[in-house]
Amino acid sequence: MNDLLAFAVEAHGGLARWNAFSRLRAEVSVDGAIWHLKQQPGLLTDKIFEIDTHAERLSIAPFATPRHRSVFVADRLTLETLDGNVCEMRSDPDTAFEGHVRETPWDKFHVAYFASEALWTYLTSPFLYTYPGFTSEEIAPWQENGETWRRLKVTFPDYIKSHSRTQVTHFGPDGLMRRHDYTVDILGGATGANYSSDYRSFQGIKMPTKRRIYAYDDAMRKVPDPLLVSLDFGKLSFS
């Protein structure tokens, strides 16, 4: 583990504390311009996201109807009843985005896949970067909001579904995440600058309770309008 990653992991609660848990339940509301563009506004308002913290699995409840939930693993999405009976399934759900353009509307499975692969990465970072197959290196620092942010370039292994293989996370002087940059493969390489703030401690783990995601330009500067995605978290609980 390189120096910056070790510093960041410790600032967020430490690897020993993180490894004491295997599941996370998060109250979250998701909004922003992308859901309106894709003709699915409100589908992710006031949801419960439950994840396995050490394997890529995430559920969203309720989803599509009050009696159903979506369940995501790397190569499959299912729509299930709340007691686990599978109603619909989409295998290799990332391939369902092929041929899309900016205005292509999404169905419920597109929404579930995008939200699931995104939130699993967000909710496990920066601890995720210590998992088998990840590589990381510190790159040149970044100046923003009157601070110097150290930057970690992370390469994801093939077994993880995420926005892109290479992503960059910025850490403030306190070691907490400030900004997370990536491109989104299923959106044709669209850029994302994901700002995290309003940290709280949940069972010894520091987690941001507010995220705001914008595009960035060729100089890596935030494009302030439109706000692409907003994420507001309530209670988070580990087990």
TIKETOR-858779 format. One record per residue (C-alpha): residue number from 1; x negated, y negated, z. Coordinates in steps of 0.1 Angstrom, whole numbers. Layout:
# TIKETOR-858779
[atom NUM; [X; Y; Z]]
...
END
This chain:
# TIKETOR-858779
[atom 1; [0; 0; 0]]
[atom 2; [-15; -33; -10]]
[atom 3; [-19; -62; 14]]
[atom 4; [11; -82; 2]]
[atom 5; [35; -53; 2]]
[atom 6; [23; -42; 37]]
[atom 7; [29; -78; 49]]
[atom 8; [64; -80; 34]]
[atom 9; [75; -46; 47]]
[atom 10; [64; -55; 82]]
[atom 11; [82; -89; 80]]
[atom 12; [115; -71; 71]]
[atom 13; [113; -47; 101]]
[atom 14; [86; -22; 93]]
[atom 15; [85; 11; 75]]
[atom 16; [89; 32; 107]]
[atom 17; [122; 14; 115]]
[atom 18; [134; 17; 79]]
[atom 19; [126; 54; 78]]
[atom 20; [146; 60; 109]]
[atom 21; [178; 55; 88]]
[atom 22; [192; 73; 57]]
[atom 23; [224; 54; 50]]
[atom 24; [235; 18; 48]]
[atom 25; [270; 4; 48]]
[atom 26; [274; -32; 35]]
[atom 27; [304; -55; 33]]
[atom 28; [300; -76; 2]]
[atom 29; [319; -98; -22]]
[atom 30; [305; -102; -57]]
[atom 31; [314; -130; -82]]
[atom 32; [298; -152; -108]]
[atom 33; [300; -161; -145]]
[atom 34; [290; -126; -158]]
[atom 35; [322; -110; -145]]
[atom 36; [344; -136; -162]]
[atom 37; [324; -133; -195]]
[atom 38; [329; -95; -194]]
[atom 39; [366; -99; -186]]
[atom 40; [365; -83; -152]]
[atom 41; [368; -111; -127]]
[atom 42; [377; -101; -91]]
[atom 43; [369; -64; -95]]
[atom 44; [342; -66; -69]]
[atom 45; [358; -89; -43]]
[atom 46; [357; -77; -7]]
[atom 47; [342; -43; -12]]
[atom 48; [323; -17; 9]]
[atom 49; [290; -6; -7]]
[atom 50; [275; 25; 9]]
[atom 51; [241; 37; -1]]
[atom 52; [216; 65; 6]]
[atom 53; [185; 45; 14]]
[atom 54; [160; 71; 2]]
[atom 55; [178; 86; -28]]
[atom 56; [196; 66; -56]]
[atom 57; [232; 70; -47]]
[atom 58; [258; 43; -41]]
[atom 59; [296; 41; -37]]
[atom 60; [319; 12; -40]]
[atom 61; [353; 13; -22]]
[atom 62; [380; 5; -29]]
[atom 63; [374; 4; -66]]
[atom 64; [398; 1; -95]]
[atom 65; [428; 9; -72]]
[atom 66; [432; 8; -34]]
[atom 67; [430; 46; -34]]
[atom 68; [398; 51; -53]]
[atom 69; [360; 46; -51]]
[atom 70; [332; 47; -76]]
[atom 71; [302; 70; -69]]
[atom 72; [269; 64; -87]]
[atom 73; [238; 86; -91]]
[atom 74; [211; 80; -117]]
[atom 75; [227; 100; -145]]
[atom 76; [264; 100; -136]]
[atom 77; [293; 78; -125]]
[atom 78; [325; 92; -111]]
[atom 79; [358; 77; -101]]
[atom 80; [371; 96; -70]]
[atom 81; [399; 94; -45]]
[atom 82; [388; 82; -11]]
[atom 83; [387; 118; 1]]
[atom 84; [363; 129; -27]]
[atom 85; [384; 144; -55]]
[atom 86; [369; 134; -89]]
[atom 87; [394; 118; -113]]
[atom 88; [371; 105; -141]]
[atom 89; [335; 108; -149]]
[atom 90; [309; 92; -172]]
[atom 91; [276; 109; -178]]
[atom 92; [245; 89; -188]]
[atom 93; [264; 57; -181]]
[atom 94; [236; 34; -192]]
[atom 95; [241; 46; -228]]
[atom 96; [276; 31; -228]]
[atom 97; [260; -3; -232]]
[atom 98; [244; 4; -265]]
[atom 99; [255; -19; -293]]
[atom 100; [269; -45; -269]]
[atom 101; [266; -82; -276]]
[atom 102; [270; -111; -251]]
[atom 103; [308; -112; -255]]
[atom 104; [315; -75; -255]]
[atom 105; [341; -68; -227]]
[atom 106; [333; -42; -201]]
[atom 107; [355; -15; -187]]
[atom 108; [355; -4; -150]]
[atom 109; [326; 20; -155]]
[atom 110; [304; -7; -171]]
[atom 111; [311; -28; -140]]
[atom 112; [304; 0; -116]]
[atom 113; [272; 10; -133]]
[atom 114; [258; -25; -134]]
[atom 115; [267; -33; -98]]
[atom 116; [255; 0; -85]]
[atom 117; [220; 1; -101]]
[atom 118; [216; -35; -91]]
[atom 119; [227; -33; -55]]
[atom 120; [208; -1; -48]]
[atom 121; [176; -19; -58]]
[atom 122; [185; -51; -39]]
[atom 123; [196; -34; -7]]
[atom 124; [165; -12; -5]]
[atom 125; [139; -38; -13]]
[atom 126; [111; -43; -4]]
[atom 127; [109; -9; 13]]
[atom 128; [118; 7; -21]]
[atom 129; [84; -4; -34]]
[atom 130; [66; 21; -11]]
[atom 131; [85; 51; -25]]
[atom 132; [68; 78; -46]]
[atom 133; [60; 67; -82]]
[atom 134; [61; 29; -76]]
[atom 135; [30; 9; -83]]
[atom 136; [25; -28; -74]]
[atom 137; [-1; -55; -76]]
[atom 138; [-2; -91; -63]]
[atom 139; [-3; -117; -90]]
[atom 140; [-7; -155; -90]]
[atom 141; [14; -174; -65]]
[atom 142; [44; -195; -73]]
[atom 143; [53; -230; -61]]
[atom 144; [90; -236; -54]]
[atom 145; [112; -254; -28]]
[atom 146; [81; -270; -12]]
[atom 147; [65; -236; -5]]
[atom 148; [39; -213; -19]]
[atom 149; [54; -179; -26]]
[atom 150; [31; -149; -30]]
[atom 151; [43; -126; -59]]
[atom 152; [43; -89; -62]]
[atom 153; [45; -73; -96]]
[atom 154; [62; -39; -93]]
[atom 155; [65; -11; -118]]
[atom 156; [94; 13; -113]]
[atom 157; [91; 50; -119]]
[atom 158; [113; 67; -146]]
[atom 159; [135; 85; -120]]
[atom 160; [149; 52; -107]]
[atom 161; [176; 34; -127]]
[atom 162; [172; -4; -123]]
[atom 163; [174; -36; -143]]
[atom 164; [139; -31; -159]]
[atom 165; [107; -11; -154]]
[atom 166; [87; -42; -144]]
[atom 167; [100; -67; -118]]
[atom 168; [84; -94; -97]]
[atom 169; [94; -103; -61]]
[atom 170; [84; -136; -45]]
[atom 171; [77; -137; -7]]
[atom 172; [76; -168; 15]]
[atom 173; [50; -176; 41]]
[atom 174; [71; -156; 66]]
[atom 175; [69; -125; 44]]
[atom 176; [106; -125; 35]]
[atom 177; [119; -122; 0]]
[atom 178; [127; -156; -16]]
[atom 179; [132; -147; -53]]
[atom 180; [133; -115; -74]]
[atom 181; [127; -118; -112]]
[atom 182; [136; -92; -138]]
[atom 183; [151; -87; -172]]
[atom 184; [182; -66; -177]]
[atom 185; [178; -38; -202]]
[atom 186; [215; -31; -206]]
[atom 187; [221; -68; -213]]
[atom 188; [196; -70; -241]]
[atom 189; [168; -83; -219]]
[atom 190; [187; -111; -203]]
[atom 191; [167; -128; -175]]
[atom 192; [175; -129; -139]]
[atom 193; [161; -150; -110]]
[atom 194; [177; -136; -78]]
[atom 195; [174; -159; -48]]
[atom 196; [179; -144; -14]]
[atom 197; [186; -164; 18]]
[atom 198; [205; -165; 51]]
[atom 199; [186; -137; 67]]
[atom 200; [200; -118; 97]]
[atom 201; [186; -89; 116]]
[atom 202; [207; -57; 114]]
[atom 203; [194; -29; 138]]
[atom 204; [159; -42; 135]]
[atom 205; [159; -47; 97]]
[atom 206; [160; -82; 83]]
[atom 207; [184; -85; 53]]
[atom 208; [195; -115; 33]]
[atom 209; [232; -122; 35]]
[atom 210; [234; -144; 5]]
[atom 211; [221; -139; -30]]
[atom 212; [224; -162; -60]]
[atom 213; [213; -151; -94]]
[atom 214; [205; -174; -124]]
[atom 215; [187; -171; -157]]
[atom 216; [152; -183; -160]]
[atom 217; [135; -200; -190]]
[atom 218; [102; -194; -208]]
[atom 219; [83; -212; -181]]
[atom 220; [99; -190; -154]]
[atom 221; [120; -219; -141]]
[atom 222; [155; -214; -129]]
[atom 223; [183; -223; -152]]
[atom 224; [208; -237; -127]]
[atom 225; [239; -234; -147]]
[atom 226; [258; -211; -149]]
[atom 227; [256; -192; -117]]
[atom 228; [255; -157; -132]]
[atom 229; [261; -136; -100]]
[atom 230; [269; -144; -64]]
[atom 231; [266; -119; -36]]
[atom 232; [279; -127; -1]]
[atom 233; [273; -101; 26]]
[atom 234; [292; -95; 58]]
[atom 235; [283; -68; 83]]
[atom 236; [256; -44; 74]]
[atom 237; [252; -12; 94]]
[atom 238; [225; 16; 92]]
[atom 239; [228; 52; 102]]
END
